[in-house]
Amino acid sequence: MIFTDDIMAELQIRFPLPELGCASDFYLAMVENIVGQQLSGRVAQVIFNRFKTLYPKNYPTPELVMATPDDALRGVGFSGAKSKYVKSLAEFTLHHDLSMQSLAQLTDDELVALLTQIKGVGLWTTQMLLIFSLGRPDVFPVDDLAVQQGMRELYMLKVEGKPFKDKLVEISDRWTPYRTIGTRLVWAYVNSKKQNATRR
């Protein structure tokens, strides 16, 4: 696939992207995503691994999560808010089908509408799940700070505020139906300037 956008075409040559697979267990992927919010990748992984040890076979079923005392969650590194968010997800999962088969039938917009009902799961989190857990090809997270930083530099944008975001969306429309790849190329560009980059 070749981008008509010259900047994206150049990035595609500079930064070959690894393929993204789909999560085998979307519920568990969501739990891990919530646990990792606002944490570095390494710290998030440590806390998530500690959290899993609270449960038989290291699997935090929704029923068991709902019954876990908040003190136990704080003991593995959860904040009070994160404890609420994980339990909110667990309760939601008990009443909604989050199997990969069911989710595959929903459009991106329908998935956003469904998942943002969960406390602690906003648009950005849902878009990360669409990209990294569901492999959706045409996602553009306009509120992602690295996307904003990278596109400001790449496209030499001087505007601020809403006009800035509107311009980002306008540019990303050139990448359709592969906005996910465009997003990942911008991340790769930003990460190429860092020593401890993780997301691509």
N, C-alpha and C positions, 0 to 999 in steps of 0.2 A: 504494500500500500504506500503510495507516494502522496505527500501533502502538497496541495497547490500553494499553501502558505510557505514562502521561501525560508522564513526563520525556522519553522517546524521541519522542513525538508533538511535543512542543515543540521539541526539537532538530532534528527533521526540517523544521520550518518555518524555523528560524533558519539552518540550514546545508544548502542544496541541494548534493547530492553529484554530482560528475562520474561518468559511467559508467566502469566498469573493463572493459577488454578482456582477452582471453586472449593469452598470449605465443605468438608463432609458432614459437619454438624454445625448448622447455623446458630443454634441456641448457644452452644459453647463458644463459638466465635464472637457472639454478642457479649457474653459474659467477659471474655478476655478483653474486648474492646472497651467496655465500661471500666474494668479494673485499670486499664492502661491510660485512661484519660488524664491529661495534664501531668504525665510522668514520662521520664526518659524511658527508652525501650528496655534498657537493662534493669532498671528499678521495677518497671511494670512486670517484667518476666519473673523476677524474684518474688514479688507479692502474689502474682497469679499462681505460681507453683506452691507457695505456702498455703494459699486459699484452698487449692485442690486437695491438699493433704488432710483437710478437715473431714473429707468424705470417703466412704468406701470406694475402693478402686480408683481413687482420685477423680471421681466424677460428681460434680455438684448438681444433682438433679433438682428441678424446680421445687419439688416437695421438701427436700432436705434443706435447701437454701432458705425457704420460707420459715423453717423451724430453727434456724441457726441463731443463737443469741447474738445481739449486737456486740457484746463484749468479746465474743470469739472472733468476730470479723475485725474488730479493732486490734485484736491481738496479732493478726497476720498483716496489719498495716493499712486497713481500710479507714478512711475518714467516716464521720457520721453520715455525710451526704452520700458517699459511695456505697455504704451499707444499704441506704434507702433505695438507691438506684438499682443495685443488684437484686434486691427483693422485689422491687417494682417489675423488673424484667421477669423474674421467676413467676410472679403472680400472672403477668400478662401471658406467659408461655402456657400456663395451665388452662387458659381460656381461648387461645388462638393457635392455629396450626402453623408452626414455623419450620415445617419440613421443607427440604430443598425442592421436593416435587410440587408442593403447594406454592412456594414463593416463585418458582419458575413461571407460573401462570400469570403473575402480576407484572404490570408495567413499572418502570422506574418511579413514576409519579404515584402510582398506587402503593408501592412499597414505602415511599417517603411518608405518605398519609398514614399508613398502618404503623410503621415503626416509631414515628415521632409522637405517638400516643403514650409511649413508655417514658416515665419520668427519668430525666437524665440523658435521654437520647434525642438530640436535636438534628437539624438538617445536615450539618457537617459530619457528625458521627454516622448518620445513615448513608451519606455519600461514600464514606470510607468503606462501609460494609458492602455497598453496591460494587465498588471497585475491587476490593481485596478478598471478599468472601463470596461474592456472587458473579464476579467476572463480567459485569455489565460494560459494554464497549463505548457508551456515549455519555459519560458522566463528567460534569465540569463543576468542581467545588469552588465557586467564586469567592467564598469567604476564607479559604485556606490561605494562611499568611505567607507560606512559601510560594504558592502560586502567584499571589499578588506581588511579592518581592521579585520573583523571577520575570514575570511578564512586564513589570515596570521597567526593568533593565533591558530586557530583550527588545521590547517595542518602543523604548525611550518615551514613556508616557509621563506627562507632567501634571495631568489633572488630578484632583483629589475627590474624596467623598463619593456621593452617588454617581456623578459623571465618570469617575474612575472605574467603578464596578460595572457600569453600563458599557464602558469601552471594553472591558475584559470579556464580557458576555458577547459583545459584537465580534470581537476577534475570535473567540472560541467557536462561534458559529461557522467560521471557515473550516474548522476541523471536523465538523459533523460528517458522517456518523461515527467518528473515531475520537471523540473528545477525551475519552479516558487515556488514550495513547498520548494525545497532546499534553494532557495534564501530567502524565508520568515523565514526559520529556522535559517539561519545565522543572519538575522536581529533580530530575537527573542533572539539569543545568545548575540548579541551586546547590545540590549536594556535591557537585564537582568542586565547589569552592570550600567545602568543609572537610575536616579530617575524620569526623565520626558520623558520617552520613549513613542512614539506614533505609529510607523510603525510596523506592523506585518502582 
